[in-house]
């Protein structure tokens, strides 16, 4: 029977969390960019 240490379990969880990140980062970048563009376009001179 293969017993995992707490550290090994923790590392596996962290790795899963990191794999999810990039997708989230891209959509977040788009949200920021849209907000900036909207602000620039919305200002009459």
C-alpha positions as CSV (number, residue, x, y, z in Angstrom):
1,X,0.0,0.0,0.0
2,X,1.5,3.3,-1.1
3,X,1.1,6.0,1.6
4,X,1.5,9.6,0.5
5,X,3.0,12.1,2.8
6,X,1.1,15.3,3.5
7,X,3.7,17.2,1.5
8,X,3.1,15.1,-1.6
9,X,-0.7,15.5,-1.4
10,X,-0.2,19.2,-1.0
11,X,2.1,19.5,-4.1
12,X,-0.4,17.6,-6.2
13,X,-3.2,20.0,-5.2
14,X,-1.0,23.0,-5.9
15,X,-0.1,21.6,-9.3
16,X,-3.8,21.2,-10.2
17,X,-4.5,24.7,-9.1
18,X,-1.6,26.0,-11.2
19,X,-2.9,24.1,-14.3
20,X,-6.2,26.0,-14.1
21,X,-4.7,29.4,-13.8
22,X,-3.7,30.3,-17.4
23,X,-7.3,30.1,-18.7
24,X,-8.4,32.4,-15.9
25,X,-5.5,34.8,-16.6
26,X,-6.4,35.2,-20.2
27,X,-10.0,36.1,-19.6
28,X,-9.0,38.5,-16.8
29,X,-6.6,40.2,-19.2
30,X,-9.4,40.7,-21.7
31,X,-11.7,42.2,-19.0
32,X,-9.0,44.7,-18.1
33,X,-8.3,45.6,-21.7
34,X,-12.0,46.0,-22.5
35,X,-12.4,48.3,-19.5
36,X,-9.4,50.5,-20.6
37,X,-10.6,50.7,-24.2
38,X,-14.1,51.6,-23.0
39,X,-12.8,54.4,-20.9
40,X,-10.6,55.8,-23.7
41,X,-13.5,55.6,-26.3
42,X,-16.1,57.1,-23.9
43,X,-14.3,60.4,-23.3
44,X,-15.3,63.2,-25.5
45,X,-12.7,66.0,-26.0
